[in-house]
Amino acid sequence: MHKKQHLRSAVARQTEGVTLDHAAKVYDTLAPLMTLGLERRYHRIVIQRLALRGDERILDIGCGTGTLTRDLAAALTDKQTSLCTGLDAAEKMIEIAKRKAAGIPNIHFDAAIAERLPYEDNSFDAAVSTFFFHHIHFALKKKVLAETARVLKPGGRFIVVDVDTPSTWFGTLCARSGHWLFQQNEIAENIDGKLREAFDAGPFHWKAVSHHSGYITVFELTKSATP
C-alpha cells in the first residue's frame, strides 16, 4: 500500500516530515478521537509537569490548531511578560490557530519547520510537543531535539507526549492500527523505540514520567544548566 500524497503549503514543503494542511478543517474533531478522548488530559499533564511560575516564554512545537497553546497561555498568569508561541509547518493549521486565539494577549503563532526554528539561542524557558514526533523520521527527530535545545535557556525543560513502544496488547493494537491506517513509517519508528534512541543520542537528560493506554508516554527532557 502506498502512502497517499496530500497537497502541502509552501512552508510544509520545506520539511521531510508529515504535515497536516489537508486535515486542518477537521483536526479539532479528529484529535480527541485519535487520543481515545484523552487529549485534554494530556494537556493537563503537560501543564502540571511544567510547574509554571506564570511569566515564562514557552514554545509549542507542532501545535496544530493551537489547543494546547491556548491552554498554556491561559495558565501563564502574568499576561504582560509571558508568551506562548505555537509553531507548525502546516500553514492552514496556523491560520485556524490564529483565528481561535484572537484577543489572547500572550500568544503567538508561526508557520515554520521544527528542524529549523526561527528563534534566537536561549530564548525560551520551556518547550512542549504533543503527538508531533511520530510525524518525523529518525534523522529529523534528532535535528528537532538539537534545535529545541538550542532555543531553550540552560536548565529549560521539554515535555513530549507521543506514541511509544507498546506495553500491553491494547496498546499494541492501537499503535499498529495507527501505523496501518496512516501508512507512516515514522509511527513504526516510535513503536520500535526510535524516539527513545533519538533522546539517548540528543542533547537532553530525559526520563519517562507516565505511560497511558499502553502506548502513549509522557517524557520530560531537561537541558543542562551549565554550558
C-alpha positions as CSV (number, residue, x, y, z in Angstrom):
1,M,0.0,0.0,0.0
2,H,1.3,3.4,-0.9
3,K,1.1,6.4,1.3
4,K,-1.4,8.9,-0.1
5,Q,0.2,12.2,-1.1
6,H,-1.6,15.4,0.1
7,L,-1.3,19.0,-1.0
8,R,1.2,20.8,1.2
9,S,1.6,24.5,1.8
10,A,4.7,26.4,0.9
11,V,6.2,26.1,4.4
12,A,5.2,22.4,4.7
13,R,7.1,21.7,1.5
14,Q,10.3,22.7,3.3
15,T,10.3,19.7,5.6
16,E,10.5,15.9,5.0
17,G,8.1,15.3,7.9
18,V,4.4,14.5,7.6
19,T,2.3,17.7,7.7
20,L,-1.5,18.1,8.0
21,D,-2.7,21.0,6.0
22,H,-5.2,18.7,4.4
23,A,-6.7,17.8,7.9
24,A,-6.8,21.3,9.3
25,K,-10.6,21.8,9.0
26,V,-11.4,18.5,10.8
27,Y,-8.4,18.4,13.1
28,D,-10.3,19.6,16.2
29,T,-12.8,16.8,15.7
30,L,-10.3,14.0,14.9
31,A,-7.7,14.8,17.6
32,P,-9.9,13.8,20.6
33,L,-10.9,10.6,18.7
34,M,-7.3,9.7,17.9
35,T,-6.3,10.1,21.5
36,L,-9.2,8.0,22.8
37,G,-10.8,11.1,24.4
38,L,-7.7,11.8,26.4
39,E,-6.4,14.9,24.6
40,R,-7.3,17.4,27.3
41,R,-6.0,15.1,30.0
42,Y,-2.6,15.0,28.3
43,H,-2.7,18.8,28.1
44,R,-3.3,19.0,31.8
45,I,-0.4,16.6,32.5
46,V,1.9,18.8,30.4
47,I,0.9,21.9,32.2
48,Q,1.3,20.2,35.6
49,R,4.8,18.9,34.7
50,L,5.9,22.4,33.8
51,A,5.0,23.8,37.2
52,L,4.8,27.3,35.8
53,R,5.7,30.5,37.6
54,G,3.4,32.4,35.3
55,D,5.9,34.7,33.4
56,E,7.6,32.1,31.2
57,R,8.2,32.1,27.5
58,I,7.1,28.7,26.1
59,L,7.3,27.1,22.7
60,D,4.7,24.6,21.5
61,I,6.2,22.5,18.6
62,G,3.8,21.0,16.1
63,C,1.0,23.0,17.7
64,G,-1.7,22.1,15.1
65,T,-4.8,24.4,15.7
66,G,-3.3,25.6,19.0
67,T,-5.5,23.9,21.6
68,L,-2.6,23.2,23.9
69,T,-1.0,26.6,23.1
70,R,-4.1,28.4,24.3
71,D,-4.3,26.3,27.5
72,L,-0.6,27.2,28.2
73,A,-1.3,30.9,27.6
74,A,-4.2,30.7,30.0
75,A,-2.0,29.0,32.6
76,L,0.6,31.8,32.4
77,T,-0.7,34.3,34.9
78,D,1.5,37.3,34.0
79,K,-0.1,38.3,30.7
80,Q,2.3,41.2,30.3
81,T,5.6,39.3,30.3
82,S,4.7,35.7,29.5
83,L,4.3,34.4,25.9
84,C,3.3,31.1,24.5
85,T,4.4,30.6,20.9
86,G,2.9,27.9,18.7
87,L,4.7,26.6,15.7
88,D,3.6,24.3,12.9
89,A,4.7,23.7,9.3
90,A,1.1,23.4,8.1
91,E,0.0,26.9,7.3
92,K,-3.7,26.1,7.3
93,M,-3.3,24.8,10.9
94,I,-1.7,28.1,11.8
95,E,-4.5,30.1,10.1
96,I,-7.1,28.3,12.3
97,A,-4.9,28.6,15.4
98,K,-4.6,32.4,14.9
99,R,-8.4,32.8,14.5
100,K,-9.2,30.8,17.6
101,A,-6.7,32.8,19.7
102,A,-7.8,36.2,18.6
103,G,-7.8,38.5,21.6
104,I,-5.5,36.4,23.8
105,P,-2.6,38.8,24.7
106,N,0.2,36.4,25.5
107,I,0.0,34.1,22.5
108,H,1.7,34.0,19.1
109,F,1.8,31.6,16.2
110,D,4.4,30.9,13.5
111,A,4.3,28.8,10.3
112,A,7.8,27.3,10.3
113,I,9.6,24.0,10.4
114,A,10.8,22.5,13.7
115,E,14.1,21.3,12.4
116,R,15.0,25.0,11.6
117,L,13.4,27.1,14.4
118,P,13.3,30.8,13.6
119,Y,14.3,31.9,17.1
120,E,17.4,33.0,18.9
121,D,19.5,30.8,21.2
122,N,18.3,30.6,24.8
123,S,15.1,32.4,24.1
124,F,12.5,30.0,25.7
125,D,12.1,28.9,29.3
126,A,10.3,25.6,28.3
127,A,9.0,23.8,25.3
128,V,6.3,21.2,24.7
129,S,5.3,18.8,22.0
130,T,2.2,16.5,21.8
131,F,1.9,13.9,19.1
132,F,4.4,15.6,16.8
133,F,7.4,13.3,16.9
134,H,5.6,10.3,15.2
135,H,5.3,12.6,12.1
136,I,9.0,12.9,11.5
137,H,11.7,10.3,10.7
138,F,14.6,9.4,12.9
139,A,17.1,11.9,11.4
140,L,14.6,14.7,11.8
141,K,13.8,13.7,15.3
142,K,17.5,14.3,16.2
143,K,17.5,17.6,14.3
144,V,14.4,18.8,16.1
145,L,15.8,17.9,19.5
146,A,19.1,19.7,18.7
147,E,17.1,22.8,17.6
148,T,14.9,22.7,20.7
149,A,17.9,22.5,23.0
150,R,19.4,25.5,21.1
151,V,16.4,27.8,21.7
152,L,15.9,26.7,25.3
153,K,17.6,28.5,28.2
154,P,20.0,26.5,30.4
155,G,18.0,24.2,32.6
156,G,15.0,24.5,30.3
157,R,12.6,21.6,30.1
158,F,10.9,20.0,27.1
159,I,7.7,17.9,27.8
160,V,7.0,15.4,25.0
161,V,3.8,13.3,24.7
162,D,3.9,10.8,21.9
163,V,3.5,7.2,20.6
164,D,6.0,4.9,22.3
165,T,6.8,1.2,22.4
166,P,3.5,-0.6,23.4
167,S,3.4,-2.2,26.8
168,T,0.0,-4.0,26.5
169,W,-2.0,-5.9,23.9
170,F,-4.4,-2.9,23.7
171,G,-1.5,-0.5,23.2
172,T,-0.1,-2.8,20.5
173,L,-3.5,-2.9,18.8
174,C,-3.8,0.9,18.9
175,A,-0.3,1.7,17.8
176,R,-0.2,-0.9,15.0
177,S,-3.6,0.2,13.8
178,G,-2.4,3.7,13.6
179,H,0.6,2.7,11.6
180,W,-1.6,0.6,9.2
181,L,-4.2,3.3,8.8
182,F,-1.8,6.2,8.1
183,Q,1.0,4.2,6.4
184,Q,3.6,6.3,8.2
185,N,7.0,4.6,8.8
186,E,7.6,7.4,11.4
187,I,4.9,5.8,13.6
188,A,6.6,2.4,13.3
189,E,9.9,4.1,14.4
190,N,8.3,5.2,17.6
191,I,6.7,1.8,18.1
192,D,10.2,0.2,17.7
193,G,11.8,2.6,20.2
194,K,13.4,5.0,17.9
195,L,12.1,8.0,19.7
196,R,13.9,6.9,22.9
197,E,17.0,6.3,20.8
198,A,16.8,9.9,19.5
199,F,16.6,11.1,23.1
200,D,19.6,9.0,24.0
201,A,21.6,10.5,21.1
202,G,20.4,14.0,21.8
203,P,21.5,16.9,24.0
204,F,19.0,16.4,26.8
205,H,18.8,14.5,30.0
206,W,15.4,12.6,29.8
207,K,13.0,10.4,31.6
208,A,9.6,8.8,31.0
209,V,7.2,10.2,33.7
210,S,4.0,8.4,32.8
211,H,2.5,5.9,30.4
212,H,-1.1,5.8,29.1
213,S,-3.3,3.4,27.1
214,G,-0.4,1.0,26.7
215,Y,1.3,3.0,24.0
216,I,1.4,6.8,24.9
217,T,4.3,8.1,27.0
218,V,4.9,11.5,28.6
219,F,8.6,12.3,28.6
220,E,10.4,15.1,30.4
221,L,13.7,16.3,28.8
222,T,16.0,18.8,30.5
223,K,18.7,20.9,29.0
224,S,21.9,21.1,31.1
225,A,22.0,24.1,33.4
226,T,25.7,24.6,32.5
227,P,27.3,25.0,29.0
